[in-house]
Amino acid sequence: MTFGEKVIDFYKKLERPTGLPDGVEILDPFADDQVKSIVEQFNQKFFNDTEPRTFLIGINPGRLGGGTTGIPFTDPIRLSEMLGIANHFDKKQELSSNFVYQMIEWLGGVEFFYSKFYFTSACPVGFMKEGKNLNYYDINELQQALDKYNVKQLKKQVSFGANDIAYSIGQGKNVAYLKQLNKKYKFFKEIRPLPHPRWVMQYRLKRLDEFLDLYKKELLG
């Protein structure tokens, strides 16, 4: 199987986590037929080989990005304009996706980038509470309920073909959690932190080029 076929199979068979705290809703885009088609198109287009990738591990899908399109850090605008995949979603911008696709262009474009890198998340499904995005670490009981689930899903993805060095998208709680899991399960030789795209766009926009250069230096050496 190609790397892309393994990813498609993973999302086709993805189970939802159970035993979550009251009031927490699961954001699972992969139940949608349009998303299933998009996941197949994307992975057939960009991962049609058997080469390993460097894993870039985010938090969990948000409702305006991967929680809508099924492609991590990819909003409907970038899906059509940057990846060439037509879709009928509302063309709403997501800040993280905006940064990520500027970064991808900075590094050499989508064909080059996806030949080397694979975006995923500490938890492959997203969460909402009271109509707002929820990170897996925002509620201690949620994170604890997800531990075994997250380990199982990450283990499956590493088997697709992963390089020794991985990156956490997020320098705070996400990298701390991933390093804790990695210490126990040895998914990677090392997990290095990168600043979260949303943080850059919200709080450091005037220094955007500096952070694009940081990503380039870290990822390409």
N, C-alpha and C positions, 0 to 999 in steps of 0.2 A: 504493500500500500504506500502511496505517496504521503508526505507530511499532511497535505491538504485533505486527503481522504480520511486520515486518522482524526483530524479536527472535526470534519463533518460527522463522522460516526460518533465522536464524543458528544457533540451537541444534540444529535438525534436521540441518543440514549440517556441524556442528562436527567437525573432524578432531582426532584425538589427536596430541599432539607425539611425536616420535620421537628416537632417539639419546640417551636419558637415561642418567645414571650407573647403575652396577650397584646393585641393592638398592632403587631408587626405584620405587614403584608409582604408577600413575595412578589418581586418584579421579575417575571420570567418571560422575556421576549420570544423565546424559542418555541413557544406553543403556537405562535402566529404563523400562518402559511406563507405570508410574504417574507417574513424573517427567515424561515427555513430555506426559501428560494435564494435569498440574498446571501446567507451563510454558504450555501453550495457554490454560488457564482464567485464569491470572493475567494474562497479557498481553492477552487479549481483554477482560478486566474493567477493567484499569487503564490500558492504553495504546491504547484504541480511538479514536485521533485522529492527526493529522499534525503536532502541535505538537512543537517541539524540547524537549529536557530538559537539565538540568544534570547532568553525570556525576559520580557519587561512586564512586571507584575503590579497591576493597579490594585485598587481597594475592592470595589464591586461595581457592577454597571449602574449608571445613573439614568434617570428616566428620559433625559433629552439626548443622550449619546447612545452608548451600547445597549441601554435599556429599551431603546426604541428600535435601533437598526440590527442588533445582534452582533455587530462588529465593534470590539472594544475601542473606546476613544474616537468613535466615528459617528458624527451626527448626520442627518439626512442630506445636508448641504454638501459636506465633504464626500459622502457616499456617492453622490452623482457627479459632482464637479471634479473631484480628485481621483476617485476610483473607477469612474465610468460605469457605475451600476445604477440604472434607473430605479426610482422608487416613488411610491405615492404618499409617503409620509409628509406631514406638515414641515415645510422647510424652515425649521427653527434652529438657530445657532446654539451650540454648546461651547462654553469657554475652553474647556480642556481640549476638545476636538480642534478648535481654532489653533491653539498652541501646537498641538501634536502634528498637524499637517503643515504648519510653517516649519517645524523642526524636521519633518520628513523631507521637505523640499531643501532645507539647509544641508541635509546630509547627502542628498543626491537624487531624490525623487522616489516615488512609490515602488517602482520595479526594483530598484536597488535595495531600498529599505526592507521590503518584505522578503527579499531573498536572503536576508541576514537575521531578521528580528521577528519575534512573535509576541504580540500583546495578549495578556490574559489578566486574571484578577485573583486576589487571595480567595475570593468567593465568586463563582461564576454566575450567580444570580444576584439581582439587586433587591433592595428592601425599601419600603415606604412606611411611614407612620404619620397619621393625620394629614395625609396628602403631600408629605414632603419626603425628599430623599433621605435615606438612612444608611450610614456606613455600618459595616458589621461590628466595628469596635465602639460604636456610640453607646451601646447598652451592654454591660458586662455579661448579663444573662444570655444575650444574643450571641456574643462571641463564644461563650462557653458551649452553647448549644450547637454551634457550627464547627467546632474543632475537628471532630472525626470526619465530618462531611468535607471540610476544606482539604484535609490531608488526603482523603481518598481521591478527590477531583484533581488535586495538584500532582499526585503520584501518577495518575493516568496520563496527564498531559506531558510530564517529563519523559514518559516512555515514547512519545512521538519522535524524540531526538532533540536533546537539550545540550547546549554548551555548558562548560563548567561554571562560568561566571554568569549570574543573573542580576537583574536590577529591580529594586523596589521603586515604583512610581509613588513617591511620598517619603519624606525624610523623618517622619515622626512615628506615630503609632503603627503605621503599616509596616515599615521596615523592622520595627521592634518585634512585631508579631511574626513576620516571615523568618526573621533570624532565629526566633525561639523554635519555630517548627523545623527549620533547617538544621539546627543543632541536634535535634532528636532524630530526624528522618534522613538527613544527608541527601537532600534533593540536589544540591549544588555544592561546589567547592567553596563558593563565596557568594553572598548577596550584598550588592552595593546600593546605596541610596541615591536617588535623583529627586530634585525638587518637583513637587506636584504641579502639573500644568495650570490647574485652576488657581493655585496660590500665586503663581507667576503672573497670570493675567489679571487677577484681582488686586494684588498688592505690590507688584514689581514691574508693571507694564512699561515704565520708562526705561527699564534695564533689559528689555526683551532680547536684544541682540546678545547681550552678555550671557543670558541663560541658554539661548540657542547655541552659542559657542561652547558652553559648558556641556550640554548634551553631546555635541559633536566630538569634543575632546574625550569624554568618558566612553562613548560608544564606538568611536573609530580609532581612538588612541593617537 
